Amino acid sequence: LDRNKESKSWCNNVRHCNNVNHTCLCLDRTLAMTMTPMFILPPVSAALAVMTAALFASSPSSPAGDGPLAPAIEARDRADELFLQGKHAEAVMDYEDAIWLGRRAIVNSEEETESDEDGAPVRFLVSLYRSSALNRLSMSDLDGARTEAWAACVHAQSLATTIPGDAATAAAEAEVGAQAVMAAVCRAGDDAFGESQAWRRVLELTKTAEGDGERDPLPGTGDIEENEELPRSREAVEKRLGELDDKLKRKFGGGQ
């Protein structure tokens, strides 16, 4: 099997859409690359390395490992092990394999996917893109990391239109985790505007009618260890947004 040839054909031609919402589960990664600005890649700082490892530790659990997603889970486990060993370049291919296998399983298991009311297969796919982004971030591959983080955010957003309202919390948590990774990538690339947009989306997803829980850990990031780089609560996010707004004002002479 020529995996690269099949992957290219699959990505270009297959579409799995919900009959009502027409939510596409096939992202064109080439399109994602065209939307990704180029950066001069800085070295990974010690603080960024801590933040990346902490974010990585908060990956959500996987669906059952004996179903159609089993090959993707196995590839993910290999990639995770390499990541934890610091072998980030070697982990890249295994993460790519896991994503490709996961996407193919979702498309090929159409009936099973549509009957999964909590969106577990797609949430698993979000976690794969998220982990891949963090792995590339550890290599200072900001271009690749942003592409993967963008894919995680898009798939997470699709959950809101494909699962019932009573599972909305799981969908929101998946997107909060994806947006946190996007914010980390933007921060590493000194993209204050992109980081601010990611954190604003997190605030939208976590707001409550009463305004409570300002200091509670952000949902979807509960396993993240304490560190100075990553806001862990709505209160901390709002403080970071203030810093970013000031930075943008100094750079452009005005607000956003």
C-alpha positions as a Markdown table, in Angstrom:
| # | Residue | x | y | z |
|---|---|---|---|---|
| 1 | Leu | 0.0 | 0.0 | 0.0 |
| 2 | Asp | 1.4 | 3.3 | -1.0 |
| 3 | Arg | 0.3 | 5.3 | 2.1 |
| 4 | Asn | 1.4 | 8.7 | 0.8 |
| 5 | Lys | -0.5 | 8.2 | -2.5 |
| 6 | Glu | -3.6 | 7.0 | -0.7 |
| 7 | Ser | -3.4 | 9.7 | 1.9 |
| 8 | Lys | -3.2 | 12.4 | -0.8 |
| 9 | Ser | -6.1 | 10.9 | -2.7 |
| 10 | Trp | -8.2 | 10.5 | 0.5 |
| 11 | Cys | -7.6 | 14.0 | 1.6 |
| 12 | Asn | -8.4 | 15.5 | -1.7 |
| 13 | Asn | -11.5 | 13.5 | -2.6 |
| 14 | Val | -13.3 | 12.0 | 0.5 |
| 15 | Arg | -15.8 | 14.1 | 2.4 |
| 16 | His | -17.8 | 12.9 | 5.4 |
| 17 | Cys | -20.6 | 15.4 | 6.0 |
| 18 | Asn | -23.4 | 15.4 | 8.4 |
| 19 | Asn | -26.6 | 15.3 | 6.4 |
| 20 | Val | -28.1 | 18.2 | 8.3 |
| 21 | Asn | -25.2 | 20.4 | 9.1 |
| 22 | His | -22.8 | 19.3 | 6.3 |
| 23 | Thr | -19.9 | 19.4 | 8.8 |
| 24 | Cys | -16.8 | 18.3 | 6.9 |
| 25 | Leu | -14.5 | 16.0 | 8.7 |
| 26 | Cys | -11.8 | 16.1 | 6.0 |
| 27 | Leu | -9.4 | 19.0 | 6.3 |
| 28 | Asp | -7.3 | 19.9 | 3.4 |
| 29 | Arg | -3.9 | 20.2 | 5.0 |
| 30 | Thr | -2.5 | 22.0 | 1.9 |
| 31 | Leu | -5.1 | 24.7 | 2.4 |
| 32 | Ala | -4.1 | 24.9 | 6.0 |
| 33 | Met | -0.5 | 25.5 | 5.0 |
| 34 | Thr | -1.4 | 28.3 | 2.7 |
| 35 | Met | -3.1 | 30.0 | 5.6 |
| 36 | Thr | -0.1 | 29.7 | 7.8 |
| 37 | Pro | 2.2 | 32.7 | 8.1 |
| 38 | Met | 5.9 | 32.0 | 8.0 |
| 39 | Phe | 8.1 | 32.8 | 11.0 |
| 40 | Ile | 11.8 | 33.1 | 11.7 |
| 41 | Leu | 12.0 | 30.2 | 14.1 |
| 42 | Pro | 13.4 | 31.0 | 17.5 |
| 43 | Pro | 15.1 | 28.5 | 19.8 |
| 44 | Val | 12.9 | 26.8 | 22.3 |
| 45 | Ser | 13.3 | 28.5 | 25.6 |
| 46 | Ala | 13.3 | 26.5 | 28.9 |
| 47 | Ala | 10.0 | 28.1 | 29.8 |
| 48 | Leu | 8.4 | 27.1 | 26.5 |
| 49 | Ala | 9.7 | 23.6 | 27.0 |
| 50 | Val | 8.0 | 23.4 | 30.4 |
| 51 | Met | 4.8 | 24.8 | 28.9 |
| 52 | Thr | 4.8 | 22.3 | 26.0 |
| 53 | Ala | 5.4 | 19.3 | 28.3 |
| 54 | Ala | 2.6 | 20.6 | 30.6 |
| 55 | Leu | 0.1 | 21.0 | 27.8 |
| 56 | Phe | 1.0 | 17.6 | 26.4 |
| 57 | Ala | 0.3 | 16.0 | 29.8 |
| 58 | Ser | -3.3 | 17.2 | 29.6 |
| 59 | Ser | -4.3 | 15.2 | 26.4 |
| 60 | Pro | -7.8 | 13.6 | 26.8 |
| 61 | Ser | -8.4 | 9.9 | 27.0 |
| 62 | Ser | -8.8 | 7.8 | 23.9 |
| 63 | Pro | -11.9 | 5.8 | 22.7 |
| 64 | Ala | -11.9 | 2.1 | 23.2 |
| 65 | Gly | -8.7 | 0.6 | 21.8 |
| 66 | Asp | -10.2 | -2.5 | 20.2 |
| 67 | Gly | -12.4 | -0.7 | 17.6 |
| 68 | Pro | -11.6 | 0.9 | 14.2 |
| 69 | Leu | -9.4 | 3.5 | 15.8 |
| 70 | Ala | -7.1 | 0.8 | 17.3 |
| 71 | Pro | -4.3 | 1.3 | 14.7 |
| 72 | Ala | -4.5 | 5.1 | 15.2 |
| 73 | Ile | -4.2 | 4.6 | 19.0 |
| 74 | Glu | -1.2 | 2.4 | 18.6 |
| 75 | Ala | 0.5 | 4.9 | 16.4 |
| 76 | Arg | -0.3 | 7.7 | 18.8 |
| 77 | Asp | 1.1 | 5.7 | 21.7 |
| 78 | Arg | 4.4 | 5.2 | 19.8 |
| 79 | Ala | 4.5 | 8.9 | 19.1 |
| 80 | Asp | 3.8 | 9.8 | 22.7 |
| 81 | Glu | 6.6 | 7.6 | 23.9 |
| 82 | Leu | 9.0 | 9.2 | 21.5 |
| 83 | Phe | 7.8 | 12.6 | 22.6 |
| 84 | Leu | 8.4 | 11.9 | 26.2 |
| 85 | Gln | 11.9 | 10.6 | 25.4 |
| 86 | Gly | 12.7 | 13.9 | 23.6 |
| 87 | Lys | 12.8 | 12.3 | 20.2 |
| 88 | His | 10.6 | 14.8 | 18.6 |
| 89 | Ala | 11.8 | 14.4 | 15.0 |
| 90 | Glu | 11.2 | 10.7 | 15.2 |
| 91 | Ala | 7.7 | 11.2 | 16.6 |
| 92 | Val | 6.6 | 13.4 | 13.7 |
| 93 | Met | 5.9 | 10.4 | 11.4 |
| 94 | Asp | 4.1 | 8.4 | 14.0 |
| 95 | Tyr | 1.8 | 11.4 | 14.8 |
| 96 | Glu | 1.1 | 11.8 | 11.0 |
| 97 | Asp | 0.3 | 8.1 | 10.8 |
| 98 | Ala | -2.0 | 8.3 | 13.8 |
| 99 | Ile | -3.9 | 11.3 | 12.3 |
| 100 | Trp | -4.2 | 9.6 | 8.9 |
| 101 | Leu | -5.4 | 6.3 | 10.4 |
| 102 | Gly | -7.8 | 8.2 | 12.7 |
| 103 | Arg | -9.3 | 10.2 | 9.9 |
| 104 | Arg | -9.7 | 7.2 | 7.6 |
| 105 | Ala | -11.3 | 5.2 | 10.4 |
| 106 | Ile | -13.9 | 7.9 | 11.0 |
| 107 | Val | -14.8 | 8.1 | 7.4 |
| 108 | Asn | -14.9 | 4.3 | 7.0 |
| 109 | Ser | -17.0 | 3.9 | 10.1 |
| 110 | Glu | -19.7 | 6.3 | 9.1 |
| 111 | Glu | -22.6 | 4.7 | 10.8 |
| 112 | Glu | -20.7 | 4.1 | 14.0 |
| 113 | Thr | -19.4 | 7.6 | 14.0 |
| 114 | Glu | -22.9 | 9.2 | 13.6 |
| 115 | Ser | -24.3 | 7.1 | 16.4 |
| 116 | Asp | -21.6 | 8.2 | 18.8 |
| 117 | Glu | -23.4 | 10.9 | 20.7 |
| 118 | Asp | -20.5 | 12.3 | 22.6 |
| 119 | Gly | -18.3 | 12.8 | 19.5 |
| 120 | Ala | -15.5 | 10.6 | 21.0 |
| 121 | Pro | -13.9 | 9.7 | 17.6 |
| 122 | Val | -13.6 | 13.4 | 16.6 |
| 123 | Arg | -12.5 | 14.4 | 20.1 |
| 124 | Phe | -9.8 | 11.8 | 19.7 |
| 125 | Leu | -8.8 | 13.3 | 16.4 |
| 126 | Val | -8.6 | 16.7 | 18.0 |
| 127 | Ser | -6.2 | 15.3 | 20.6 |
| 128 | Leu | -4.0 | 13.8 | 17.9 |
| 129 | Tyr | -3.7 | 17.2 | 16.1 |
| 130 | Arg | -3.1 | 18.8 | 19.5 |
| 131 | Ser | -0.3 | 16.4 | 20.4 |
| 132 | Ser | 1.3 | 16.7 | 17.0 |
| 133 | Ala | 1.3 | 20.5 | 17.3 |
| 134 | Leu | 3.0 | 20.3 | 20.7 |
| 135 | Asn | 5.6 | 17.9 | 19.3 |
| 136 | Arg | 6.4 | 20.3 | 16.4 |
| 137 | Leu | 6.4 | 23.2 | 18.8 |
| 138 | Ser | 9.2 | 21.4 | 20.8 |
| 139 | Met | 11.2 | 21.3 | 17.6 |
| 140 | Ser | 10.7 | 25.1 | 16.9 |
| 141 | Asp | 8.7 | 24.1 | 13.9 |
| 142 | Leu | 6.2 | 26.9 | 14.3 |
| 143 | Asp | 4.8 | 26.6 | 10.8 |
| 144 | Gly | 4.0 | 22.9 | 11.2 |
| 145 | Ala | 2.8 | 23.5 | 14.8 |
| 146 | Arg | 0.4 | 26.2 | 13.7 |
| 147 | Thr | -1.0 | 24.0 | 10.9 |
| 148 | Glu | -1.7 | 21.2 | 13.4 |
| 149 | Ala | -3.2 | 23.5 | 16.0 |
| 150 | Trp | -5.4 | 25.1 | 13.4 |
| 151 | Ala | -6.7 | 21.6 | 12.4 |
| 152 | Ala | -7.4 | 20.8 | 16.1 |
| 153 | Cys | -9.4 | 24.0 | 16.5 |
| 154 | Val | -11.5 | 23.4 | 13.3 |
| 155 | His | -12.4 | 19.8 | 14.2 |
| 156 | Ala | -13.2 | 20.8 | 17.8 |
| 157 | Gln | -15.5 | 23.6 | 16.5 |
| 158 | Ser | -17.3 | 21.0 | 14.3 |
| 159 | Leu | -18.3 | 19.1 | 17.3 |
| 160 | Ala | -20.7 | 21.8 | 18.4 |
| 161 | Thr | -22.9 | 21.1 | 15.3 |
| 162 | Thr | -22.7 | 17.3 | 15.3 |
| 163 | Ile | -23.4 | 16.2 | 18.9 |
| 164 | Pro | -26.5 | 16.7 | 21.1 |
| 165 | Gly | -26.8 | 19.6 | 23.5 |
| 166 | Asp | -26.2 | 17.4 | 26.5 |
| 167 | Ala | -22.7 | 16.6 | 25.2 |
| 168 | Ala | -21.9 | 20.3 | 24.6 |
| 169 | Thr | -19.6 | 20.4 | 27.6 |
| 170 | Ala | -17.3 | 17.7 | 26.1 |
| 171 | Ala | -17.2 | 19.7 | 22.8 |
| 172 | Ala | -16.3 | 22.9 | 24.6 |
| 173 | Glu | -13.6 | 21.3 | 26.6 |
| 174 | Ala | -12.1 | 19.8 | 23.4 |
| 175 | Glu | -12.0 | 23.3 | 21.8 |
| 176 | Val | -10.6 | 25.0 | 24.9 |
| 177 | Gly | -7.7 | 22.5 | 24.8 |
| 178 | Ala | -7.1 | 23.1 | 21.1 |
| 179 | Gln | -7.3 | 26.9 | 21.6 |
| 180 | Ala | -4.8 | 26.7 | 24.4 |
| 181 | Val | -2.3 | 25.0 | 22.1 |
| 182 | Met | -2.9 | 27.6 | 19.4 |
| 183 | Ala | -2.2 | 30.3 | 22.0 |
| 184 | Ala | 1.0 | 28.6 | 22.9 |
| 185 | Val | 2.1 | 28.3 | 19.3 |
| 186 | Cys | 1.2 | 32.0 | 18.7 |
| 187 | Arg | 3.2 | 33.1 | 21.8 |
| 188 | Ala | 6.2 | 31.1 | 20.6 |
| 189 | Gly | 6.0 | 32.9 | 17.3 |
| 190 | Asp | 5.5 | 36.4 | 18.9 |
| 191 | Asp | 2.1 | 36.6 | 17.3 |
| 192 | Ala | 0.3 | 38.7 | 19.9 |
| 193 | Phe | -2.8 | 39.1 | 17.8 |
| 194 | Gly | -3.2 | 35.4 | 17.1 |
| 195 | Glu | -2.6 | 34.6 | 20.8 |
| 196 | Ser | -5.2 | 37.1 | 21.9 |
| 197 | Gln | -7.8 | 35.7 | 19.5 |
| 198 | Ala | -7.2 | 32.2 | 20.9 |
| 199 | Trp | -7.6 | 33.4 | 24.5 |
| 200 | Arg | -10.7 | 35.4 | 23.6 |
| 201 | Arg | -12.3 | 32.3 | 22.2 |
| 202 | Val | -11.4 | 30.4 | 25.4 |
| 203 | Leu | -13.3 | 33.1 | 27.4 |
| 204 | Glu | -16.3 | 32.7 | 25.1 |
| 205 | Leu | -16.3 | 29.0 | 25.7 |
| 206 | Thr | -16.0 | 29.1 | 29.4 |
| 207 | Lys | -18.2 | 32.0 | 30.4 |
| 208 | Thr | -21.0 | 31.4 | 32.8 |
| 209 | Ala | -24.2 | 33.4 | 33.3 |
| 210 | Glu | -23.3 | 34.2 | 36.9 |
| 211 | Gly | -19.7 | 35.0 | 36.2 |
| 212 | Asp | -18.5 | 32.5 | 38.7 |
| 213 | Gly | -15.5 | 30.2 | 38.4 |
| 214 | Glu | -13.0 | 33.0 | 37.4 |
| 215 | Arg | -10.2 | 31.3 | 39.3 |
| 216 | Asp | -11.2 | 27.7 | 38.5 |
| 217 | Pro | -8.9 | 25.6 | 36.2 |
| 218 | Leu | -9.9 | 26.0 | 32.6 |
| 219 | Pro | -12.0 | 22.9 | 31.4 |
| 220 | Gly | -10.1 | 20.7 | 29.0 |
| 221 | Thr | -6.7 | 21.7 | 30.6 |
| 222 | Gly | -7.3 | 20.3 | 34.1 |
| 223 | Asp | -4.1 | 18.1 | 34.1 |
| 224 | Ile | -1.8 | 21.0 | 33.1 |
| 225 | Glu | 0.8 | 21.6 | 35.7 |
| 226 | Glu | 1.4 | 25.1 | 37.2 |
| 227 | Asn | 3.9 | 27.2 | 35.2 |
| 228 | Glu | 4.3 | 30.9 | 34.6 |
| 229 | Glu | 3.8 | 30.7 | 30.8 |
| 230 | Leu | 0.2 | 29.4 | 30.5 |
| 231 | Pro | -2.9 | 31.0 | 31.9 |
| 232 | Arg | -4.8 | 28.4 | 33.9 |
| 233 | Ser | -8.0 | 30.2 | 34.7 |
| 234 | Arg | -10.4 | 32.8 | 33.2 |
| 235 | Glu | -8.9 | 35.4 | 35.6 |
| 236 | Ala | -5.4 | 34.6 | 34.3 |
| 237 | Val | -6.5 | 34.6 | 30.7 |
| 238 | Glu | -8.0 | 38.1 | 31.2 |
| 239 | Lys | -4.8 | 39.3 | 32.7 |
| 240 | Arg | -2.8 | 37.9 | 29.7 |
| 241 | Leu | -5.2 | 39.6 | 27.3 |
| 242 | Gly | -4.5 | 42.9 | 29.0 |
| 243 | Glu | -0.8 | 42.4 | 28.4 |
| 244 | Leu | -1.4 | 41.4 | 24.8 |
| 245 | Asp | -3.6 | 44.5 | 24.2 |
| 246 | Asp | -0.9 | 46.7 | 25.6 |
| 247 | Lys | 1.7 | 45.1 | 23.3 |
| 248 | Leu | -0.5 | 45.5 | 20.3 |
| 249 | Lys | -1.1 | 49.2 | 21.1 |
| 250 | Arg | 2.6 | 49.8 | 21.4 |
| 251 | Lys | 3.2 | 48.0 | 18.1 |
| 252 | Phe | 0.4 | 49.5 | 16.0 |
| 253 | Gly | -0.5 | 52.7 | 17.9 |
| 254 | Gly | -4.1 | 51.6 | 18.6 |
| 255 | Gly | -6.4 | 48.8 | 19.8 |
| 256 | Gln | -7.4 | 45.6 | 18.0 |
